[in-house]
Amino acid sequence: RLLAFIWVPADNGQKGYICVNEGIVAEGLARVYLPRKDSKLHNLDKMLALQNDARIAQRGLWSTFTDYDVVATANGSAFHK
C-alpha cells in the first residue's frame, strides 16, 4: 500500500498550500488510516475531526453508516447494543 500526502498551491488568494487528503476525508471519500498504532501523523487530530464530521453528516462512504453503542463489560468484553 502506497500512502502519500498531496499538497497543492492554495488558489483562494492566500499564500501556501492545502492538503488534498484533508478534503478527501472531509467529503467522505476516504477514511483516516494509520499503518501502525505508533505511526506519527502530523495532522491526526484534524483528520479525525474531518472524518467525524463526514460520518455525522453521512457524506460519501458514510452515507449508509449506522453508528452503534458499544458496551464494555467488567471483564473487558464488548458487544453492540
N, C-alpha and C positions, 0 to 999 in steps of 0.2 A: 504494500500500500504506500503510495507516494502522497505525502501531505505537504502543502506549501501555503504560505501566506501570500496573498496577491494584494499589492498596493498600487493604486493609480493616482495620478495627479488630481487634486480637487478641482472641479470645474465650476464651483459656486463663487468664484471671485476671491476665494481665500487661498493663502499660500499653504503648501503642504500636500499631504497625501491622505487618501481614505482607504480603509481596509475593505476590500470586496467581500472577504469572508464574513465580516460582521453583517453586511447587507444580506447575504445569502441566508445566514442563520435567522436574521430578523424577519425575513419573508417566509420562513418555514420550509425552505428548500434544502436545508441541511441541518444536522444537529451537531452539537459540540462533541468532539472526540478527543480523548487523551489516550495515547497508546499504552501508557503505564500510569499507575497511581502517583508515582513520584515525578511524573513529567512536569515540566515548567511551561506555563503558557502565560505570556506577558499580559494578556487581557482576559484571563479566565473569568473573572467576576463579571465583566461587561458581556462576554459571550453567553454566559449562563443566564444573565438577566434578559438578554435579547431572545434567547431560546424560550425562557419562561413566558415572556410577553407574547411570542408567537404561539405558544401552546395554549395560553389563556384565550387568545383571540381566534384560535383554531385556524391558523393560516397554514397553507401548504400541507406538508406531511402530517401536521397536527389536526387537519380538518375532521378526521374520523377518530381522533384520540379520545378515550374515555379515562378519566382520572379516577382511581380507586383509593380508598383509605386503606392503609396498611397498618395492621395492629401487631405489635411485638409482644410476645408472651414473656413471662418471667424467665423462662429457660433460653430465651433468645430466638425462638422460632418465630416466624412471621407468617401471616396469612392476610388475604384481602377480604374485606367486607363485601 
